[in-house]
Amino acid sequence: MVDVGAKAISRRSATAEGVIRLQRATVLAIAKGQTPKGDVIAAARLAGIMAAKRTGELIPLCHPLPIESVNIQINLPKLGRFSATLVEIRLRATATITAKTGVEMEALTAVSVAALTIYDMCKAIDKTMRIDGIRLIEKTGGKSGDFVAGAFVPPSSQSATAPTTRSKPPRGRK
């Protein structure tokens, strides 16, 4: 475990995102509350929050942190008459804390477990689901400064070049 004892306490936040791809009929069942296990979105949101709070117990050498806030956004796609058969539910988690270390792992864990919960609650009606694109998209605070990721490029269309990222200098420095 990294010694963070000498680090300064600062306000920190991290946002992670991911998607779960599933059949159009599955999204309709979720939206209508017609899945076998109940309210998928409420369960996924709660699971993500609970997971963020327990990240230090799940990941070796990850500091247990007193999370101040976790916000989970789960966006169902708008389905028209001509929507594709396979659609995406987008998930985003933001964790905040005032501490000596960041909350990137908490945000990533929240998105991962929220997506896994959707998978678990819908696996009886859709065996084709795929979780994808889980990544850190932004972090603020701390010695290393702020970070904002570039646009997500799906694995099937990635080139041999590295992903685009942009680091911002720490606040107060130019």
Secondary structure, DSSP 8 states (H G I E B T S, - for coil): ----TTS--EEEEEEEEEEEEEEHHHHHHHHHT-STTS-HHHHHHHHHHHHHHTHHHHSTT-------EEEEEEE-----TT--SEEEEEEEEEEEEEESS--HHHHHHHHHHHHHHHHHHHTTT-S--EEEEEEEEEEE-STT-EEEE-----GGG--SS---EEEE--TT--
